[in-house]
Amino acid sequence: MMPDLGKYAGDVLMAYGITIALLVLLIWRSLARSAKVKRQLKDAEERRKTHG
């Protein structure tokens, strides 16, 4: 299943690992930001209901 990468195997696998780590970080940050904005929107809507 895995092609023979020869002397570049370490570099290729490291590149895959870094890419996966960066993707996970990007997704995590996006989800965290989404949750923060959702909370801020809910708070703003609650303030609007109580203040007019």
PQR file of N, CA, C, O and H, with PARSE charges and radii, in Angstrom:
ATOM      1  N   MET A   1       0.833  -1.185   0.000 -0.4000 1.5000
ATOM      2  CA  MET A   1       0.000   0.000   0.000 -0.0000 2.0000
ATOM      3  C   MET A   1       0.882   1.255   0.000  0.5500 1.7000
ATOM      4  O   MET A   1       0.585   2.216  -0.710 -0.5500 1.4000
ATOM      5  N   MET A   2       1.943   1.253   0.775 -0.4000 1.5000
ATOM      6  CA  MET A   2       2.848   2.409   0.840 -0.0000 2.0000
ATOM      7  C   MET A   2       3.922   2.261  -0.238  0.5500 1.7000
ATOM      8  O   MET A   2       4.602   1.236  -0.299 -0.5500 1.4000
ATOM      9  H   MET A   2       2.184   0.472   1.352  0.4000 1.0000
ATOM     10  N   PRO A   3       4.077   3.277  -1.086 -0.5600 1.5000
ATOM     11  CA  PRO A   3       5.117   3.173  -2.114  0.2800 2.0000
ATOM     12  C   PRO A   3       6.510   3.230  -1.490  0.5500 1.7000
ATOM     13  O   PRO A   3       6.697   3.798  -0.413 -0.5500 1.4000
ATOM     14  N   ASP A   4       7.468   2.645  -2.169 -0.4000 1.5000
ATOM     15  CA  ASP A   4       8.849   2.673  -1.699 -0.0000 2.0000
ATOM     16  C   ASP A   4       9.414   4.062  -1.972  0.5500 1.7000
ATOM     17  O   ASP A   4       9.548   4.465  -3.127 -0.5500 1.4000
ATOM     18  H   ASP A   4       7.316   2.184  -3.043  0.4000 1.0000
ATOM     19  N   LEU A   5       9.743   4.789  -0.918 -0.4000 1.5000
ATOM     20  CA  LEU A   5      10.219   6.160  -1.059 -0.0000 2.0000
ATOM     21  C   LEU A   5      11.734   6.264  -1.000  0.5500 1.7000
ATOM     22  O   LEU A   5      12.302   7.333  -1.225 -0.5500 1.4000
ATOM     23  H   LEU A   5       9.634   4.461   0.021  0.4000 1.0000
ATOM     24  N   GLY A   6      12.376   5.164  -0.701 -0.4000 1.5000
ATOM     25  CA  GLY A   6      13.833   5.156  -0.668 -0.0000 2.0000
ATOM     26  C   GLY A   6      14.399   6.109   0.364  0.5500 1.7000
ATOM     27  O   GLY A   6      13.937   6.161   1.504 -0.5500 1.4000
ATOM     28  H   GLY A   6      11.915   4.296  -0.518  0.4000 1.0000
ATOM     29  N   LYS A   7      15.400   6.856  -0.047 -0.4000 1.5000
ATOM     30  CA  LYS A   7      16.082   7.740   0.893 -0.0000 2.0000
ATOM     31  C   LYS A   7      15.239   8.946   1.307  0.5500 1.7000
ATOM     32  O   LYS A   7      15.599   9.660   2.243 -0.5500 1.4000
ATOM     33  H   LYS A   7      15.775   6.814  -0.973  0.4000 1.0000
ATOM     34  N   TYR A   8      14.121   9.176   0.615 -0.4000 1.5000
ATOM     35  CA  TYR A   8      13.264  10.313   0.942 -0.0000 2.0000
ATOM     36  C   TYR A   8      12.121   9.948   1.884  0.5500 1.7000
ATOM     37  O   TYR A   8      11.284  10.799   2.187 -0.5500 1.4000
ATOM     38  H   TYR A   8      13.829   8.596  -0.145  0.4000 1.0000
ATOM     39  N   ALA A   9      12.068   8.727   2.344 -0.4000 1.5000
ATOM     40  CA  ALA A   9      10.958   8.267   3.180 -0.0000 2.0000
ATOM     41  C   ALA A   9      10.784   9.144   4.416  0.5500 1.7000
ATOM     42  O   ALA A   9       9.667   9.548   4.740 -0.5500 1.4000
ATOM     43  H   ALA A   9      12.748   8.036   2.098  0.4000 1.0000
ATOM     44  N   GLY A  10      11.873   9.436   5.098 -0.4000 1.5000
ATOM     45  CA  GLY A  10      11.777  10.265   6.304 -0.0000 2.0000
ATOM     46  C   GLY A  10      11.235  11.647   6.018  0.5500 1.7000
ATOM     47  O   GLY A  10      10.386  12.153   6.751 -0.5500 1.4000
ATOM     48  H   GLY A  10      12.780   9.109   4.835  0.4000 1.0000
ATOM     49  N   ASP A  11      11.724  12.257   4.953 -0.4000 1.5000
ATOM     50  CA  ASP A  11      11.265  13.602   4.595 -0.0000 2.0000
ATOM     51  C   ASP A  11       9.791  13.608   4.206  0.5500 1.7000
ATOM     52  O   ASP A  11       9.033  14.488   4.613 -0.5500 1.4000
ATOM     53  H   ASP A  11      12.414  11.846   4.358  0.4000 1.0000
ATOM     54  N   VAL A  12       9.397  12.623   3.420 -0.4000 1.5000
ATOM     55  CA  VAL A  12       8.002  12.557   2.971 -0.0000 2.0000
ATOM     56  C   VAL A  12       7.078  12.313   4.155  0.5500 1.7000
ATOM     57  O   VAL A  12       6.045  12.971   4.281 -0.5500 1.4000
ATOM     58  H   VAL A  12      10.013  11.907   3.089  0.4000 1.0000
ATOM     59  N   LEU A  13       7.438  11.375   5.022 -0.4000 1.5000
ATOM     60  CA  LEU A  13       6.595  11.089   6.182 -0.0000 2.0000
ATOM     61  C   LEU A  13       6.537  12.287   7.129  0.5500 1.7000
ATOM     62  O   LEU A  13       5.488  12.560   7.713 -0.5500 1.4000
ATOM     63  H   LEU A  13       8.277  10.840   4.920  0.4000 1.0000
ATOM     64  N   MET A  14       7.642  12.998   7.286 -0.4000 1.5000
ATOM     65  CA  MET A  14       7.639  14.189   8.121 -0.0000 2.0000
ATOM     66  C   MET A  14       6.736  15.265   7.509  0.5500 1.7000
ATOM     67  O   MET A  14       6.014  15.952   8.232 -0.5500 1.4000
ATOM     68  H   MET A  14       8.493  12.776   6.812  0.4000 1.0000
ATOM     69  N   ALA A  15       6.775  15.411   6.203 -0.4000 1.5000
ATOM     70  CA  ALA A  15       5.915  16.387   5.535 -0.0000 2.0000
ATOM     71  C   ALA A  15       4.443  16.030   5.724  0.5500 1.7000
ATOM     72  O   ALA A  15       3.615  16.904   5.980 -0.5500 1.4000
ATOM     73  H   ALA A  15       7.361  14.853   5.616  0.4000 1.0000
ATOM     74  N   TYR A  16       4.116  14.728   5.595 -0.4000 1.5000
ATOM     75  CA  TYR A  16       2.739  14.292   5.850 -0.0000 2.0000
ATOM     76  C   TYR A  16       2.341  14.595   7.287  0.5500 1.7000
ATOM     77  O   TYR A  16       1.243  15.096   7.532 -0.5500 1.4000
ATOM     78  H   TYR A  16       4.788  14.018   5.387  0.4000 1.0000
ATOM     79  N   GLY A  17       3.205  14.300   8.226 -0.4000 1.5000
ATOM     80  CA  GLY A  17       2.910  14.549   9.637 -0.0000 2.0000
ATOM     81  C   GLY A  17       2.680  16.020   9.929  0.5500 1.7000
ATOM     82  O   GLY A  17       1.739  16.379  10.637 -0.5500 1.4000
ATOM     83  H   GLY A  17       4.097  13.893   8.027  0.4000 1.0000
ATOM     84  N   ILE A  18       3.538  16.872   9.385 -0.4000 1.5000
ATOM     85  CA  ILE A  18       3.388  18.312   9.590 -0.0000 2.0000
ATOM     86  C   ILE A  18       2.094  18.809   8.962  0.5500 1.7000
ATOM     87  O   ILE A  18       1.389  19.628   9.551 -0.5500 1.4000
ATOM     88  H   ILE A  18       4.303  16.581   8.810  0.4000 1.0000
ATOM     89  N   THR A  19       1.785  18.320   7.777 -0.4000 1.5000
ATOM     90  CA  THR A  19       0.556  18.726   7.098 -0.0000 2.0000
ATOM     91  C   THR A  19      -0.669  18.339   7.908  0.5500 1.7000
ATOM     92  O   THR A  19      -1.582  19.146   8.082 -0.5500 1.4000
ATOM     93  H   THR A  19       2.358  17.655   7.299  0.4000 1.0000
ATOM     94  N   ILE A  20      -0.694  17.114   8.401 -0.4000 1.5000
ATOM     95  CA  ILE A  20      -1.832  16.655   9.205 -0.0000 2.0000
ATOM     96  C   ILE A  20      -1.939  17.475  10.483  0.5500 1.7000
ATOM     97  O   ILE A  20      -3.040  17.856  10.881 -0.5500 1.4000
ATOM     98  H   ILE A  20       0.047  16.458   8.259  0.4000 1.0000
ATOM     99  N   ALA A  21      -0.811  17.749  11.131 -0.4000 1.5000
ATOM    100  CA  ALA A  21      -0.829  18.553  12.355 -0.0000 2.0000
ATOM    101  C   ALA A  21      -1.364  19.958  12.084  0.5500 1.7000
ATOM    102  O   ALA A  21      -2.154  20.482  12.868 -0.5500 1.4000
ATOM    103  H   ALA A  21       0.083  17.439  10.807  0.4000 1.0000
ATOM    104  N   LEU A  22      -0.942  20.564  10.988 -0.4000 1.5000
ATOM    105  CA  LEU A  22      -1.425  21.904  10.651 -0.0000 2.0000
ATOM    106  C   LEU A  22      -2.917  21.901  10.333  0.5500 1.7000
ATOM    107  O   LEU A  22      -3.634  22.828  10.710 -0.5500 1.4000
ATOM    108  H   LEU A  22      -0.300  20.138  10.350  0.4000 1.0000
ATOM    109  N   LEU A  23      -3.383  20.870   9.646 -0.4000 1.5000
ATOM    110  CA  LEU A  23      -4.815  20.771   9.358 -0.0000 2.0000
ATOM    111  C   LEU A  23      -5.628  20.625  10.636  0.5500 1.7000
ATOM    112  O   LEU A  23      -6.670  21.261  10.790 -0.5500 1.4000
ATOM    113  H   LEU A  23      -2.800  20.117   9.340  0.4000 1.0000
ATOM    114  N   VAL A  24      -5.153  19.786  11.550 -0.4000 1.5000
ATOM    115  CA  VAL A  24      -5.848  19.606  12.830 -0.0000 2.0000
ATOM    116  C   VAL A  24      -5.880  20.925  13.595  0.5500 1.7000
ATOM    117  O   VAL A  24      -6.912  21.292  14.155 -0.5500 1.4000
ATOM    118  H   VAL A  24      -4.306  19.269  11.424  0.4000 1.0000
ATOM    119  N   LEU A  25      -4.760  21.636  13.621 -0.4000 1.5000
ATOM    120  CA  LEU A  25      -4.700  22.927  14.303 -0.0000 2.0000
ATOM    121  C   LEU A  25      -5.665  23.929  13.675  0.5500 1.7000
ATOM    122  O   LEU A  25      -6.361  24.650  14.390 -0.5500 1.4000
ATOM    123  H   LEU A  25      -3.922  21.338  13.165  0.4000 1.0000
ATOM    124  N   LEU A  26      -5.710  23.978  12.365 -0.4000 1.5000
ATOM    125  CA  LEU A  26      -6.600  24.902  11.670 -0.0000 2.0000
ATOM    126  C   LEU A  26      -8.066  24.587  11.963  0.5500 1.7000
ATOM    127  O   LEU A  26      -8.861  25.492  12.217 -0.5500 1.4000
ATOM    128  H   LEU A  26      -5.145  23.392  11.785  0.4000 1.0000
ATOM    129  N   ILE A  27      -8.417  23.314  11.927 -0.4000 1.5000
ATOM    130  CA  ILE A  27      -9.796  22.915  12.216 -0.0000 2.0000
ATOM    131  C   ILE A  27     -10.150  23.236  13.660  0.5500 1.7000
ATOM    132  O   ILE A  27     -11.238  23.741  13.938 -0.5500 1.4000
ATOM    133  H   ILE A  27      -7.771  22.579  11.721  0.4000 1.0000
ATOM    134  N   TRP A  28      -9.224  22.942  14.591 -0.4000 1.5000
ATOM    135  CA  TRP A  28      -9.473  23.220  16.003 -0.0000 2.0000
ATOM    136  C   TRP A  28      -9.688  24.714  16.232  0.5500 1.7000
ATOM    137  O   TRP A  28     -10.616  25.106  16.939 -0.5500 1.4000
ATOM    138  H   TRP A  28      -8.341  22.532  14.365  0.4000 1.0000
ATOM    139  N   ARG A  29      -8.827  25.556  15.632 -0.4000 1.5000
ATOM    140  CA  ARG A  29      -8.964  27.002  15.791 -0.0000 2.0000
ATOM    141  C   ARG A  29     -10.277  27.504  15.189  0.5500 1.7000
ATOM    142  O   ARG A  29     -10.912  28.399  15.748 -0.5500 1.4000
ATOM    143  H   ARG A  29      -8.073  25.238  15.058  0.4000 1.0000
ATOM    144  N   SER A  30     -10.684  26.937  14.060 -0.4000 1.5000
ATOM    145  CA  SER A  30     -11.937  27.345  13.430 -0.0000 2.0000
ATOM    146  C   SER A  30     -13.127  27.004  14.317  0.5500 1.7000
ATOM    147  O   SER A  30     -14.041  27.813  14.475 -0.5500 1.4000
ATOM    148  H   SER A  30     -10.168  26.210  13.607  0.4000 1.0000
ATOM    149  N   LEU A  31     -13.114  25.809  14.895 -0.4000 1.5000
ATOM    150  CA  LEU A  31     -14.207  25.408  15.778 -0.0000 2.0000
ATOM    151  C   LEU A  31     -14.230  26.247  17.052  0.5500 1.7000
ATOM    152  O   LEU A  31     -15.301  26.624  17.528 -0.5500 1.4000
ATOM    153  H   LEU A  31     -12.371  25.152  14.767  0.4000 1.0000
ATOM    154  N   ALA A  32     -13.057  26.540  17.604 -0.4000 1.5000
ATOM    155  CA  ALA A  32     -12.988  27.371  18.807 -0.0000 2.0000
ATOM    156  C   ALA A  32     -13.503  28.776  18.511  0.5500 1.7000
ATOM    157  O   ALA A  32     -14.255  29.341  19.305 -0.5500 1.4000
ATOM    158  H   ALA A  32     -12.187  26.234  17.217  0.4000 1.0000
ATOM    159  N   ARG A  33     -13.108  29.333  17.391 -0.4000 1.5000
ATOM    160  CA  ARG A  33     -13.558  30.677  17.006 -0.0000 2.0000
ATOM    161  C   ARG A  33     -15.066  30.692  16.769  0.5500 1.7000
ATOM    162  O   ARG A  33     -15.750  31.639  17.155 -0.5500 1.4000
ATOM    163  H   ARG A  33     -12.497  28.874  16.746  0.4000 1.0000
ATOM    164  N   SER A  34     -15.577  29.646  16.136 -0.4000 1.5000
ATOM    165  CA  SER A  34     -17.006  29.545  15.890 -0.0000 2.0000
ATOM    166  C   SER A  34     -17.782  29.531  17.200  0.5500 1.7000
ATOM    167  O   SER A  34     -18.802  30.210  17.324 -0.5500 1.4000
ATOM    168  H   SER A  34     -15.020  28.877  15.822  0.4000 1.0000
ATOM    169  N   ALA A  35     -17.312  28.767  18.175 -0.4000 1.5000
ATOM    170  CA  ALA A  35     -17.981  28.702  19.473 -0.0000 2.0000
ATOM    171  C   ALA A  35     -17.937  30.059  20.172  0.5500 1.7000
ATOM    172  O   ALA A  35     -18.921  30.469  20.789 -0.5500 1.4000
ATOM    173  H   ALA A  35     -16.483  28.216  18.074  0.4000 1.0000
ATOM    174  N   LYS A  36     -16.809  30.756  20.081 -0.4000 1.5000
ATOM    175  CA  LYS A  36     -16.675  32.070  20.712 -0.0000 2.0000
ATOM    176  C   LYS A  36     -17.638  33.075  20.088  0.5500 1.7000
ATOM    177  O   LYS A  36     -18.305  33.826  20.800 -0.5500 1.4000
ATOM    178  H   LYS A  36     -16.010  30.424  19.580  0.4000 1.0000
ATOM    179  N   VAL A  37     -17.708  33.089  18.767 -0.4000 1.5000
ATOM    180  CA  VAL A  37     -18.594  34.023  18.078 -0.0000 2.0000
ATOM    181  C   VAL A  37     -20.051  33.691  18.378  0.5500 1.7000
ATOM    182  O   VAL A  37     -20.879  34.589  18.531 -0.5500 1.4000
ATOM    183  H   VAL A  37     -17.166  32.479  18.189  0.4000 1.0000
ATOM    184  N   LYS A  38     -20.363  32.407  18.463 -0.4000 1.5000
ATOM    185  CA  LYS A  38     -21.731  31.995  18.784 -0.0000 2.0000
ATOM    186  C   LYS A  38     -22.127  32.488  20.177  0.5500 1.7000
ATOM    187  O   LYS A  38     -23.246  32.960  20.375 -0.5500 1.4000
ATOM    188  H   LYS A  38     -19.691  31.676  18.339  0.4000 1.0000
ATOM    189  N   ARG A  39     -21.199  32.379  21.150 -0.4000 1.5000
ATOM    190  CA  ARG A  39     -21.470  32.885  22.504 -0.0000 2.0000
ATOM    191  C   ARG A  39     -21.649  34.399  22.490  0.5500 1.7000
ATOM    192  O   ARG A  39     -22.550  34.924  23.145 -0.5500 1.4000
ATOM    193  H   ARG A  39     -20.290  31.996  20.989  0.4000 1.0000
ATOM    194  N   GLN A  40     -20.796  35.102  21.750 -0.4000 1.5000
ATOM    195  CA  GLN A  40     -20.904  36.559  21.678 -0.0000 2.0000
ATOM    196  C   GLN A  40     -22.231  36.980  21.051  0.5500 1.7000
ATOM    197  O   GLN A  40     -22.857  37.936  21.508 -0.5500 1.4000
ATOM    198  H   GLN A  40     -20.064  34.675  21.218  0.4000 1.0000
ATOM    199  N   LEU A  41     -22.659  36.278  20.021 -0.4000 1.5000
ATOM    200  CA  LEU A  41     -23.930  36.592  19.375 -0.0000 2.0000
ATOM    201  C   LEU A  41     -25.092  36.349  20.331  0.5500 1.7000
ATOM    202  O   LEU A  41     -26.021  37.153  20.403 -0.5500 1.4000
ATOM    203  H   LEU A  41     -22.150  35.501  19.650  0.4000 1.0000
ATOM    204  N   LYS A  42     -25.037  35.245  21.059 -0.4000 1.5000
ATOM    205  CA  LYS A  42     -26.099  34.941  22.025 -0.0000 2.0000
ATOM    206  C   LYS A  42     -26.165  36.027  23.095  0.5500 1.7000
ATOM    207  O   LYS A  42     -27.253  36.477  23.456 -0.5500 1.4000
ATOM    208  H   LYS A  42     -24.282  34.592  21.000  0.4000 1.0000
ATOM    209  N   ASP A  43     -25.005  36.451  23.606 -0.4000 1.5000
ATOM    210  CA  ASP A  43     -24.970  37.512  24.612 -0.0000 2.0000
ATOM    211  C   ASP A  43     -25.525  38.818  24.057  0.5500 1.7000
ATOM    212  O   ASP A  43     -26.282  39.508  24.740 -0.5500 1.4000
ATOM    213  H   ASP A  43     -24.122  36.086  23.313  0.4000 1.0000
ATOM    214  N   ALA A  44     -25.160  39.161  22.834 -0.4000 1.5000
ATOM    215  CA  ALA A  44     -25.650  40.394  22.217 -0.0000 2.0000
ATOM    216  C   ALA A  44     -27.164  40.336  22.025  0.5500 1.7000
ATOM    217  O   ALA A  44     -27.853  41.334  22.237 -0.5500 1.4000
ATOM    218  H   ALA A  44     -24.545  38.601  22.279  0.4000 1.0000
ATOM    219  N   GLU A  45     -27.681  39.192  21.632 -0.4000 1.5000
ATOM    220  CA  GLU A  45     -29.126  39.048  21.454 -0.0000 2.0000
ATOM    221  C   GLU A  45     -29.849  39.143  22.789  0.5500 1.7000
ATOM    222  O   GLU A  45     -30.930  39.728  22.866 -0.5500 1.4000
ATOM    223  H   GLU A  45     -27.121  38.381  21.460  0.4000 1.0000
ATOM    224  N   GLU A  46     -29.266  38.574  23.844 -0.4000 1.5000
ATOM    225  CA  GLU A  46     -29.877  38.668  25.168 -0.0000 2.0000
ATOM    226  C   GLU A  46     -29.899  40.122  25.648  0.5500 1.7000
ATOM    227  O   GLU A  46     -30.895  40.571  26.214 -0.5500 1.4000
ATOM    228  H   GLU A  46     -28.388  38.100  23.781  0.4000 1.0000
ATOM    229  N   ARG A  47     -28.813  40.855  25.427 -0.4000 1.5000
ATOM    230  CA  ARG A  47     -28.778  42.269  25.817 -0.0000 2.0000
ATOM    231  C   ARG A  47     -29.817  43.070  25.040  0.5500 1.7000
ATOM    232  O   ARG A  47     -30.446  43.976  25.585 -0.5500 1.4000
ATOM    233  H   ARG A  47     -28.003  40.490  24.967  0.4000 1.0000
ATOM    234  N   ARG A  48     -29.991  42.738  23.787 -0.4000 1.5000
ATOM    235  CA  ARG A  48     -30.958  43.471  22.973 -0.0000 2.0000
ATOM    236  C   ARG A  48     -32.381  43.207  23.461  0.5500 1.7000
ATOM    237  O   ARG A  48     -33.210  44.117  23.466 -0.5500 1.4000
ATOM    238  H   ARG A  48     -29.480  42.002  23.343  0.4000 1.0000
ATOM    239  N   LYS A  49     -32.671  41.974  23.868 -0.4000 1.5000
ATOM    240  CA  LYS A  49     -34.008  41.643  24.374 -0.0000 2.0000
ATOM    241  C   LYS A  49     -34.304  42.400  25.664  0.5500 1.7000
ATOM    242  O   LYS A  49     -35.425  42.868  25.867 -0.5500 1.4000
ATOM    243  H   LYS A  49     -31.997  41.234  23.864  0.4000 1.0000
ATOM    244  N   THR A  50     -33.312  42.521  26.532 -0.4000 1.5000
ATOM    245  CA  THR A  50     -33.553  43.153  27.831 -0.0000 2.0000
ATOM    246  C   THR A  50     -33.487  44.674  27.772  0.5500 1.7000
ATOM    247  O   THR A  50     -34.060  45.343  28.632 -0.5500 1.4000
ATOM    248  H   THR A  50     -32.401  42.141  26.367  0.4000 1.0000
ATOM    249  N   HIS A  51     -32.798  45.239  26.772 -0.4000 1.5000
ATOM    250  CA  HIS A  51     -32.629  46.688  26.704 -0.0000 2.0000
ATOM    251  C   HIS A  51     -33.410  47.333  25.558  0.5500 1.7000
ATOM    252  O   HIS A  51     -33.153  48.486  25.212 -0.5500 1.4000
ATOM    253  H   HIS A  51     -32.333  44.696  26.074  0.4000 1.0000
ATOM    254  N   GLY A  52     -34.322  46.633  24.990 -0.4000 1.5000
ATOM    255  CA  GLY A  52     -35.153  47.293  24.021 -0.0000 2.0000
ATOM    256  C   GLY A  52     -35.079  46.778  22.659  0.5500 1.7000
ATOM    257  O   GLY A  52     -35.759  47.287  21.768 -0.5500 1.4000
ATOM    258  H   GLY A  52     -34.531  45.696  25.272  0.4000 1.0000
TER
END
